[in-house]
Amino acid sequence: MSLKLNTVTVIGSGTMGNGISHVFAQHGFNVRMMDINQGALDKALVTIGKNMDRLVAKGSITEQLKQESMARISTYTNMEEAVKESDLVVEAATENIELKLNIFRQLDQFSPSNCILASNTSSISLTRIASVTKRPGKVIGMHFMNPVPVMKLVEIINGYGTDAEVTETIYKLSEQLGKVPCVVNDYPGFISNRILMPMINESVLALQEGVAGVQEIDTIMKLGMAHPMGPLQLADFIGLDTCYSIMHVLHMGFGNQKYAPATLLANMVQAGYLGVKSGEGFYKYTPGSKELVVSSRFASREWK
Ligand SMILES: NC(=O)c1ccc[n+]([C@@H]2O[C@H](COP(=O)([O-])OP(=O)(O)OC[C@H]3O[C@@H](n4cnc5c(N)ncnc54)[C@H](O)[C@@H]3O)[C@@H](O)[C@H]2O)c1
């Protein structure tokens, strides 16, 4: 039997947190969006509003549903306040293990004892996350894809001790949100990123070695393999810091050199070239422009 959920707290209001909040609010849930950064919360509300406007313009939702959905979202910078009346928490903070363990210790302390604690982590072990709580049976992975309002998949990750009732609840909830859930077990990178990230990393290695340029690599994968987006553009979209962290988890988890993050990827992250969210990665992003422009750091290489 699955459990009834009304109030959902989303921890982190960045790229994923705003999309997750959007989808829950649009489907009638009370959403409490929490971030340590007030600026990120303000930006998330603007992004959700704009994304809902787009849906209204397309006729996918009514203006009234947009207004009602926006009114269901409240924002918090205080964790205790944000989670104290929640039935479900979906954590979507930065992909960093120590940070997530710390967040889950607090969630366990401040949320009601029957609250399900889900993480949107792309790669970190749910069993490890559950181990810092007193409710490992109620800890689960709820891995949404980017952009959340558009992408249909939710990869559900069962930790070693996740209760079957919790898995069933999250499965039915994902369907209620209009998504298609797939349940997998807790191994590094799960399924999605175990397969996707080595491909992205290999593209960065090919670029680093001068095998081909940004445009050539992405065009080959788009036109040759019918991928809707090239791997380097996708990396920019995901965030190069997130890609780097996931490769690190795969590298450590499997102990195999084939998962070592590319040096170019590490350098770009260190230098703050994180892709769309920082304005530049393999491509340069100008607000308001949809044109895909290769970063000048790669555009002038001799291979062109
Ligand atoms: N970007 C993607 O395409 C993608 C896809 C699927 C899953 N994910 C996962 O989703 C999670 C979030 O990724 P993102 O791309 O949205 O990152 P992001 O950098 O865009 O946003 C992270 C947000 O977390 C906030 N944060 C940091 N520490 C916090 C804390 N202690 N409490 C509350 N908020 C805190 C930051 O202020 C920031 O606003 C990660 O686990 C990532 O692996 C990302």
Ligand as a Chemical Component Dictionary entry (heavy atoms), coordinates in Angstrom:
data_LIG
# 
_chem_comp.id                   LIG 
_chem_comp.type                 NON-POLYMER 
_chem_comp.pdbx_formal_charge   0 
_chem_comp.three_letter_code    LIG 
# 
loop_
_chem_comp_atom.comp_id 
_chem_comp_atom.atom_id 
_chem_comp_atom.alt_atom_id 
_chem_comp_atom.type_symbol 
_chem_comp_atom.charge 
_chem_comp_atom.model_Cartn_x 
_chem_comp_atom.model_Cartn_y 
_chem_comp_atom.model_Cartn_z 
_chem_comp_atom.pdbx_ordinal 
LIG N1  N1  N 0  21.980 19.401 -13.648 1  
LIG C1  C1  C 0  21.480 18.256 -14.094 2  
LIG O1  O1  O 0  21.296 18.064 -15.303 3  
LIG C2  C2  C 0  21.089 17.179 -13.111 4  
LIG C3  C3  C 0  20.284 16.127 -13.574 5  
LIG C4  C4  C 0  19.855 15.167 -12.661 6  
LIG C5  C5  C 0  20.255 15.248 -11.331 7  
LIG N2  N2  N 1  21.052 16.280 -10.914 8  
LIG C6  C6  C 0  21.417 16.334 -9.493  9  
LIG O2  O2  O 0  20.597 17.293 -8.871  10 
LIG C7  C7  C 0  21.310 17.892 -7.772  11 
LIG C8  C8  C 0  21.326 19.396 -7.955  12 
LIG O3  O3  O 0  22.003 19.687 -9.154  13 
LIG P1  P1  P 0  21.797 21.099 -9.888  14 
LIG O4  O4  O 0  22.290 20.918 -11.276 15 
LIG O5  O5  O -1 20.431 21.608 -9.654  16 
LIG O6  O6  O 0  22.839 22.000 -9.065  17 
LIG P2  P2  P 0  22.898 23.597 -8.968  18 
LIG O7  O7  O 0  24.310 23.926 -8.707  19 
LIG O8  O8  O 0  22.195 24.244 -10.127 20 
LIG O9  O9  O 0  22.000 23.911 -7.662  21 
LIG C9  C9  C 0  22.345 23.460 -6.381  22 
LIG C10 C10 C 0  21.640 24.357 -5.366  23 
LIG O10 O10 O 0  21.844 23.769 -4.064  24 
LIG C11 C11 C 0  21.970 24.834 -3.144  25 
LIG N3  N3  N 0  22.570 24.337 -1.917  26 
LIG C12 C12 C 0  23.888 24.057 -1.657  27 
LIG N4  N4  N 0  24.031 23.627 -0.389  28 
LIG C13 C13 C 0  22.792 23.625 0.170   29 
LIG C14 C14 C 0  22.291 23.307 1.458   30 
LIG N5  N5  N 0  23.105 22.883 2.433   31 
LIG N6  N6  N 0  20.970 23.437 1.680   32 
LIG C15 C15 C 0  20.132 23.869 0.697   33 
LIG N7  N7  N 0  20.553 24.203 -0.541  34 
LIG C16 C16 C 0  21.864 24.092 -0.794  35 
LIG C17 C17 C 0  22.807 25.862 -3.889  36 
LIG O11 O11 O 0  22.692 27.151 -3.299  37 
LIG C18 C18 C 0  22.195 25.776 -5.298  38 
LIG O12 O12 O 0  21.150 26.725 -5.468  39 
LIG C19 C19 C 0  22.684 17.236 -7.743  40 
LIG O13 O13 O 0  22.663 16.171 -6.846  41 
LIG C20 C20 C 0  22.841 16.757 -9.179  42 
LIG O14 O14 O 0  23.726 15.670 -9.281  43 
LIG C21 C21 C 0  21.466 17.243 -11.772 44 
# 
loop_
_chem_comp_bond.comp_id 
_chem_comp_bond.atom_id_1 
_chem_comp_bond.atom_id_2 
_chem_comp_bond.value_order 
_chem_comp_bond.pdbx_ordinal 
LIG N1  C1  SING 1  
LIG C1  O1  DOUB 2  
LIG C1  C2  SING 3  
LIG C2  C3  SING 4  
LIG C2  C21 DOUB 5  
LIG C3  C4  DOUB 6  
LIG C4  C5  SING 7  
LIG C5  N2  DOUB 8  
LIG N2  C6  SING 9  
LIG N2  C21 SING 10 
LIG C6  O2  SING 11 
LIG C6  C20 SING 12 
LIG O2  C7  SING 13 
LIG C7  C8  SING 14 
LIG C7  C19 SING 15 
LIG C8  O3  SING 16 
LIG O3  P1  SING 17 
LIG P1  O4  DOUB 18 
LIG P1  O5  SING 19 
LIG P1  O6  SING 20 
LIG O6  P2  SING 21 
LIG P2  O7  DOUB 22 
LIG P2  O8  SING 23 
LIG P2  O9  SING 24 
LIG O9  C9  SING 25 
LIG C9  C10 SING 26 
LIG C10 O10 SING 27 
LIG C10 C18 SING 28 
LIG O10 C11 SING 29 
LIG C11 N3  SING 30 
LIG C11 C17 SING 31 
LIG N3  C12 SING 32 
LIG N3  C16 SING 33 
LIG C12 N4  DOUB 34 
LIG N4  C13 SING 35 
LIG C13 C14 SING 36 
LIG C13 C16 DOUB 37 
LIG C14 N5  SING 38 
LIG C14 N6  DOUB 39 
LIG N6  C15 SING 40 
LIG C15 N7  DOUB 41 
LIG N7  C16 SING 42 
LIG C17 O11 SING 43 
LIG C17 C18 SING 44 
LIG C18 O12 SING 45 
LIG C19 O13 SING 46 
LIG C19 C20 SING 47 
LIG C20 O14 SING 48 
# 
